[in-house]
Every structure is written in C-alpha cells, then in structure tokens.
Amino acid sequence: MAFDPQYRWPYSIQLNFGVQQQFTNRLAVSVRYVGSLNRKSPLYNDINGPVFNTPDKVTSGPSCTDKTKYCPYANSRSTINNRRPLNSMFGASAANPIYSNV
C-alpha cells in the first residue's frame, strides 16, 4: 500500500477549562467550558449528488417514464436516484442505482 507523502493526518483536540470563585460562606460562582476542535478532516465531494430541480423545470409525462434517462423529476425521496447525473449518463436505472454514491 502506497502512502501519499502530502496526506495530512486529521486530529482532534479536546478542551476543558474551569474557574471557581467563592465570595462568601454561602456564595460561590463556577464557570466551565468544554469543547472539541477537529483539524485537517478530509472533505469529500459527491460528484453524483442528486440535482435539485426548481418547480418551473419539473416536468412529468412520457418523457420522464424512462428511468435510465435524465429528466427533471420532482424533488422527492422516490426520485433521488433518477436525478443523479451519472445514473443517466451510464444507463443505471432507479431500481439498480449503480452509481448512487460516488
């Protein structure tokens, strides 16, 4: 396995800090902070994310019955794979989403 020399390993820093001050026998104030910092976390870009269609571009009818072709389907969970660009480019159907998560 080759190692990329430019890869920056991600790391996390956990912090906690507290201050307490007693003013009288019956009054004390306490302040605490707890936090976490994440650095160099890798970001991934989904190149096959579903296209969001605006209402004026949404069509229906015979042009949208072929699930292997891109068509401005309505924005719903049932049409997520139909709105992915690579699915229509490589002929994947909604029932067989080969390129759903790239």
Secondary structure as UniProt FT lines:
FT   TURN            5..6
FT   STRAND          11..22
FT   STRAND          28..39
FT   TURN            47..48
FT   HELIX           55..57
FT   HELIX           62..64
FT   TURN            67..68
FT   HELIX           77..79
FT   HELIX           81..83
FT   HELIX           85..89
FT   TURN            90..91
FT   TURN            98..99
//
